[in-house]
């Protein structure tokens, strides 16, 4: 079976890093296109129709936030992974709010980066009416959850949170994004409500709620669901 060739756009102004990433992904069978400034990156995103974009933030001519914002303004749903500096949580959250899907912090581990790329590309595959992870199976139509074949009871908020996480699997989600999606903007709740609901949900679906493998905490940022 011939696998689909994915086209990857890498926007990075540091020549050595751009070359290294290009070699890495070409070596893994990707069709790679590159740009070394923001304006060229936006142009390549619009004309090249990539399946995924690796986007640096600090770029000449147009920064990564602006590139991201303009891509979403064009209604392009292409997954975007931001390449960010460590310890810049506010910048990461800003990028996610502008429509980026995920991030890796520099200097990054190449294994981690390829795992994040693959997780987002898997989203392009069609999903069925059920989703399973660990020993849980969710019927997305009936909205019921079974663990080891036995039905488990989730509160309405836990269920809504779980369905939102599944729908956005592989994406980094800020607490605000989760809050808006699950609680809405009409009620007064804080991001602490998100953390509390995650804690009770983990107790019901994680193999070990103290060492979660599906609902991952992203320090100072939010959460990411990994089936
Ligand atoms: Ca840069």
Boltz pocket constraint, residues with backbone or C-beta under 6 A from the ligand:
constraints:
  - pocket:
      binder: B
      contacts: [[A, 12], [A, 13], [A, 14], [A, 56], [A, 57], [A, 58], [A, 59]]
      max_distance: 6.0
